[in-house]
Amino acid sequence: MPTPAGALDRTGWKALYGPASQDNLANILDSSLGTSWTSNAVQDNSMGIQFDLGAKHSFDKLVLEAGPRSPHFVRSLNVFLSSTPGPWGRAIKSAEGVSSTRLELDLGAQSGRYITLQSGYANPGVPWSIAEMWLVNSKLVPVVTPFTVKRSINIGVVRDGKKENLPLPLNQVSRFKTAGFDSLRVMTDPAIYMNTNGDFIAGAVPGRNAPALNTALRNALGAGLKVVVDLHSYENFPGTNTPFNRYALCGGGMPQYERLLEQLARYLATQYSKSDVALELMNEPNTNGCDGLNYPAQLKKMYAAARRGSSDLTLVLSPLGNSSVFELQNIAPLPSAQNPDPNTIYTIHYYNALAFTHQSASWDAKKFAFLSRIPYPASNSSFAATWPRIQASIENAPINTANDRPTLTVLSEAERAEAKAGAEAELRCYFDGDCWYGKGRPAGRGDIVDAANLVKNWTTGYNIAPSRIWLGEFGALGDTVLNWVQPPSQNKSFAAAPEDRARWTKDVRDVFEQYGFSWAYFAYCCGGYGIVSDPQFLNANIQDWNPSIVNALGLTMP
């Protein structure tokens, strides 16, 4: 039940009269959004509902709920206050152009016993419903320490057994705190939580995600860690065969997603302390180039939906695509550039240059799968010294058309040609700066500084504190094993050398910290990006942390 913070106790309150359907006025005060009062006629200014608060009370805010998805919310409203029943008394507040099922109306400091709500005219005319009415005294609202984040790590939440077996037990989560992290970015699939019309399913269904999310939250908070709940899609949008983000942003799914965000934000804000929990609205809103997308407009819709659920839960907002520093320039703070919301954090991801961070990435045979032992910084070698080895690997790769084929194979001669062209382009970008974002120089720490400067210019232009910039993901692939191929000993994937991976990680962390930005390392486990050793590659226990990455992050081995 989303009772507002600071709401007055409604014991003894009564709805004295209304314009119609007087027999169910009590539903307005029964603490259930599933029951409501609804007028017998369309809204007009003859409709007035008076409430007896039982005694004189002080308050400064009115909250009305029409009920989930109700089209009968009040369109305009006048509020009156009196010390005696019957007369409406003095007018204290009006609201016009209401467009949400939940109305939160600041009244200023008021004191009285009888409050009357008068509907205005509705256009188009619809009946008027109220599921719940509260009065709030802001002096009763607990003081909440603002949500802040500094050093985080990405962890996943189990989704039908397809992701890491998390949440981790409390004794494992405590190791993050011991190491020096202050927060977790909990990646969880929004499709798990919603039905086809967008309703949030707090309990989800047996074996699915929401119970695991709540356990992850409780364990993290119990260990003294904060949590960013990251809506990180893997599955298709419910009821479709379309990837989640693509359908939500440019396939007609935004109304359902708005509903989910509103309800999830309200759930987190009422179940957990807003000092400890934040909501990331959409991870990497990459739509694979759908035509005509106005992303800033869609971001505003997502933001507004979450704000309907909670006026002050901290929200994490991302630029379009892979959340790159280049896309950050294309969005402005919300709700407006002139009036930035203080309870927002802006996230970016950093994986430059991809030839280093994604080398041996098996999911992209056309660019990265054949890259291996690419050094960092690029000046430690050259294109001429590196390309013959990579070229030979591609030319010698066997053709394999099986499902879940091994890495270092190609589907056809056409894919072999694409792999050679893609890998060569990535390496020329890395070693020579020969690409659209290249600087005509070998990749190195200077590129990280350039990226941080782009972010700094954005924050300066909008007067956003550096502490509200969060590097939500950064990491580089290390050695791993392709789990779907047996035996593992024959399918090792050699990516960045350990010393190069640690050097790159330290440079990124150093630079972004120097600019006052916070960060979240990607990731806890596994598949080459993890801070823990890959158990299949090294035949090690999953609890073994990689000391070189721990040191590169400025942390302590737990």
N, C-alpha and C positions, 0 to 999 in steps of 0.2 A: 504494500500500500504506500504510494508516494506522498506521505504526509510532509509538508514543507517544514524545513528547519525553523524553529521559533513559533510554530503554530500553537494557538491557544487551545487549552483543554475544552472540548465541546460538550462535556457532561452537563446535562440539564438544558441544553439549547433546544429551541423549538422553532419550526417554521409555522408562523401564525396563519398566513393566508397567501394565496397566489391567484393568478388570473384564470386558471383552469386546472383540471386534473388534481384537485385539492387533496384527494385521498392518498396520493403517494408523495406528498411533499417531504415526508419523513425520510425518503430515500436519499435526500441531499445530505443528511447528517449520519448515515448508517455505516460509514467507513468502508464502503464497497463501491468500486468502480463498475461492478457488474449490475448495479441497480441505479435507476435514475428517475428523476421527475421530467416529464415532457408535457409541454402545453398542448391544448387541443386546437390551437389556431396558430397562424404564422406570427412572427414577432412583430409587435408594434408598441407604441409608448403608453398603451393602456395597461400593460403587464407590469405589475409590481409584486414582488415577494418580500414580505417582512419577516425578519428573524428576531426572536427574543433571546438574548444571550444569558438571561437569568440573573445578571447583575451587571453593573457598570464595569467595562473592561477598557484597557488601553491597547491600541494596535496601530500599525502603520502600513499594512499591506493586505490586500484581498487576493485570494487564489480561487479560481473556479476551474473545475474539470467537467467537461461535457461527456467524458467516457471515451474509451479507445475507438478511433475511427468514426465517431459520431459526426454526421453532417449538420447536426442541429445546434452547434455551439452558437453563443450569442454574438451577433454582429456589431452591435453597439450597446453601450451600457451607461446608466447613470446611477450613482451611489448616494444615498441619503442617510443621515444619522439623526437620531432623536433620543430623548430621555424618557419618553412616554409612548405607549402603544397607540396605533391608529395613525396619527399624523406622520407623514414621511420626514418631517423636520428639514434640516438644512442640507443642501447639495454639497458634497465634499469632493466628488471626482466624476469625470466622464471618460469614456473610451470609445473611439470611433475606428471603423475599419478593422475590427478584430478578425484574424485569419487563422486561428489555431484552436484546437480543442482544449488547450490549457491557457488560461488567461491569468497573468500575474500583474496586478495593478498596484502601484505605489500610491498610497492615500495621504501620506504625510502623517504627522503625529495626531492621533484622534483618540477620543474617549467617549464612550456612550454604551447604552444597553440595547437599543433597537436600531437595526440596520436594514435598510430597504434597497433592493436591487430593481431597477426599472429598465426594461428593454426598450431600445429604440426601434426604428423601422429597419427591416431587413431587405436587402436587394441583392439577389432574388429572395423572395419571401420564403422562409422555412420556419418550422416550429422551433421552439426553444427547449433545450434539454440542459439539466444540471445533474451530474452524478455526485459531485462533492463540492462543498464550499468550506474554505478555511479563512480565518483571520490570523495574521502573523504580527507578533511584536518583535521587531528586529533586535531589541535589547536582550531577548531570550536566545538568540542564535549563538551557538558556541563560536568562539574565535578560532578560526582555522588557519594554521600556518600554511603559507602558499606552497604548492607543490614545486619542488625543484629537483633537478637531476644533474649528476656530474659524471659518474663513471658507471656504465651499465654493461650488461652482456645479454645477447639474444638467446632465448631458449624457446623450444617448441612445446606445444601441448598436443597430447595424443588425439588423433582424429581417425576414428575407425581403424586403429592399429596401423595407419600408414605413415605415422611420423614417430619421432623419438618417443620412447616410453616414459613420458613425463605426465604429471608433475613429479619432480624429484621428492624423495622423503625429506623431512625437515632437517635431519642431520647432514644431508648433502647440500641443501640450500644454504645452510649455515656457513659452508665453506666459501661461498661467494662473499659473504660479509667479512670473513676472516682474511680473504685475499685482498680486500680493499674496495670491492664494488659497493655502491650505495643503492643500486636499483637493478631491476630486471626488465628487459623488453620481452614480454610474453607473446610470442607469435601464435595466433589462433585463427582458425578459418571462420569467417562470418557465415558461410553457408550452413554450418552446423547449428547455428542459433536461430535460424529463421525459417518460417514456413513460406509458402509461395506468395502470400500477401504481405510479407515483411514482418509479421509479428515476432517479437523476441521470445524465445523459449528458454526461460531461466534454467529449467532443469534438463533441457534437451530431451533426449531419449536414452534408454539404457545403452551403455557402451559407447556413447558418443561424447561430445566435447565439453559441454558446460560443467558437469560435475568435476571434470579434471581441471577446468579453469578455476573454479572456486577453491579447489584444493591447492592449486598452485598459488593463488592469491593468499590464502591463509598461511601456507608454509613460508612464503616470502615475507609477509608482514610479521609473522612470528619470529623470523630470524632478524628482524630490524631492517628489512629492505623495502624500498618502494617498488611500485610496479607500473609500467606502461602496458596496457592491454592493446596490443597491435592487431588490428583486423587485417590479416595476412592471407589472401585467398590462394587456395590450391585447387578447389573443385569448381564445377560449373555453377552458375547462378541457379537457385532452386527452380525447378519446373522448366528448365531450358537445357539446350546442348551448347551453350555459349559460355566461355570463360567469365568468371564472376565480374571482374573489374570492367571488362569490355561491355557486358550487358548493362551493368549499373550505370556506366558513364554515357554510353551512346547507343544502347539497345532498348531503351524504354523501361529499364528497371530502377531508375532513380526514385520514383515514389515509394516503392517497396523498401529500398535501402534507407531512405529518409525515415521511414517508420521504424526500421530496426535501430538506427542510430539514436532516435529520440528515446525509444524504450530502453535500450542498453545504457545510454548515458544516465537516465533516471535510475536504473537499477544499480549501477556502480555508485552513483552519488548517494543513494539511500542505504546501501548495504555496507559501504566502506568509507573510511575517512578520506575526504578530498585532499588532505595533506599527503596521503600515501598512494593514491591511485589516480592515474590519468588514462585517457582514451585516445588512441591514434586512429583517425577516421578511416584511412585507407592506405595500406602499404603499396608503394610504387604503383601509382595509378597509371599503368602502362596499358593502353588500349590497342597496341599494335597498329596505330595509325588510322583509326576510324575517321572518316571524312567529316569535316565541319564541326568538330568538337570545340565547344567554348568551355574549356576547363575552368577558368576562373568563376564562371557562372555556376558550374556544377559544384565547385568547392564551396561557394557561398550557400548552396542548398544543403550540402552536408553539414556545414557549420551551423546553419540556422536550425536544422533538425536536432542536432545534439544539444543546442542551447535551449530548445523547447523542453528537452529532458532535464537539463540542469543549467542554471544560469551561471554557475561558477566552477563546475568540474573542469580541470585543466584538459584542454584539447591539444592534440599534436597534429599539425597540418603539414602536408607535403606538396611540393611542386609536382607537375605532370611528369610522366615517363618513369624513369628509374630514380627519381628524386635527386637529380644531379644538380650541381652548383649552377650549371648553365640555365636550367629551367627555373631556378629560384627567382631569376630576374623577371620572370613573366607573371608572377603573382604579387599581390599587395597584402599587407596585414588586414585582418578582419576584426570587426565588421566593416571597417573602412580604414583607408590610409591615414585619415585625420584623427581617427578614434580607435587605435589598436586595443584589442581586448587584452588585459593584463594576464588573463588565465589561458594564454595560448603559448605553445612552443612550436617552432618551425624546424622541420627535420630535413636533412639532406643525407645522401649516401655517397660514399667515395670509394671507387674501385679503379682509379686511373693509375697506371695505364693497364688496359684489359689484357694486353699481351703478357703482363706479369701476373696480375691478380687472378686471371682466369686460365692460365696455362694448364693444359691437360683436362679442361672442362669437357667431360665426355658427352654432355648434352648438346654441344655445338661442334660437330665434326667439320663444319665448313670454315671455321676460324681457329678454334682454340685446342681441340682435342689432341692434335699432334705436336703442340708446343710443349717443351719440357726443358727444365734447367735454364730458363731465361734469367739472367742475372739482374740484380738491383744494386746500385743504379745502372742504367743502360750503358753508361760510359765504361763499365767494367768489361765490356766486350763491344761488338759491332755487328751490323747486319751481315757484312761479308763473312765474318767468322762464324755466324750462327746459322744462316739460311741454308747452306749446303746440307747440314745434318738434318734439319727439319724437312727440307725438300726430299731427301732420300727416304725419310720415314714415311712420307705421304706416298711417294712413288712405289715403295715396296709394300704398302698396305694391301692385304688380301681383300677381295670382294666378299662380303657376307650379307645376305639379305634376310637373315633370320630375325624374328622378333627378339627384342632385348639382346641385340648383337653385341659382341665384345667391342670395347674401344679399340682404337688403332686399326679399324677396318673401314671400308667404304661400301656404299650400296651399289655403286656403278662407276664407270669411267667418267661419267658426267659429274658425279659428286667428287671424284678425285680431283678433277680440274677445278671445281669450286673450292675445294679445301686448299689447293695450292695457291689460288688467287687470294683467298681470304686470309690465309696465314701469312703470305708475303706482305699484304697490305698492313696487317697488324704489326708485323715486325718492322717494316719501314717507318710506321708511325712511332713505334717505341724507340728505335735506335736513332732515327734521323729527324723526328718531329714532322714527318711528311704525312699530315692528315689535317682535317679541318680544325681540330683543337690543338694541334701540335705547335710547338714554338720554334721549329727548325733546329732543334738541339736534342741530344739524348735525354730521355725521361729520367727524372731524379727528384730530389727534394724541392728544387725550384718550382716544379709543377704543382706540388702540394701547397707551397706558399702562394702561388698564383690563384689557386682555387680558394684558399682561405681569404685572400684579398677580395675576390669577387663577393664572397659572403659578407665580409666586413663592409664593403661599399653598400650592399643592400641594407644592412642593419643601420648604418649611418644615415642613409637616405630616408629611412622611416622612423628613426629614433627608437630602434628596438635594441634592448640590452643584449650584449653578446651571450649572456647566460641563458637567453631564450632561443639560442641556436643549438641544435642537437644533431651531431653526426650519428644518425641512428643505425648505420651499418658501415663497417669497413673491415676488410680482411683479405687474405690472399691464400690461394689453394696450396696446401702442402701435400706430401705423399699420402696416398690412400689406396684402397682396394675397391674394385667394382663389385658390389655385393652380389649382383645377379649372375656372375660368372664363376664357375667352379673348375678346378680348385683355385682358391685365391692366390696361391703362390705363383701362379702363372699369369696373373692379371694385375700386377702392380702398376699404379699410375704415378710416375715420377713428375712432380710439379716443381715449385720453387725449392731451391736448396734451403735447408733450415736457417742458415746464417743470413741469406738474402731475405727470406720471409720475415725474420725477426727485425732486420734492419729497416725494411719498408714499414712494418707495423710501428716501430718506434718513431720513425720520421713523421708519420701521419698523426700519431698521438701527440708528439711534441709540438708540432706546428699548430694543431687545432687548440691545444691547451694554452699555448702562448697567446692566442687571439681571444681567449676567454670562453671558448665554445666547449660544450660537453660532448660526450661520446658514448657509443654502445658498440662493443666489439662483436663481430659476427664470426663465430658463434660459439656456443658451449660445445656442441657435439653434432655431427661427426662429418664424414665424407670429405675430409681434407681441410675444411675451414676451422675445425674445432680447436678450442683451447685445451681440450683433453686429447690424449693420444688416441688415434684411431685403433680400436681394439683388434680389428681384423688384419690391419697392416702390420702392426708391431707385436701381435700376440700378447697384448697388455690388457690390464684391467681398465675399464672405462673411467675409473676414478683417477687415473694418473694424469696429472696436469703437465702441460708442456712448459718446462722452466724457461726456455728462451722466449716464448710468447708472453709468459707471465712477467718476465723482466722487462720486455719491450713495452709492456703496458704500464710499467711503473708500479706493479703490484707485488704482493708477497705470496710465496708458495703456501697454500693452505695445508 
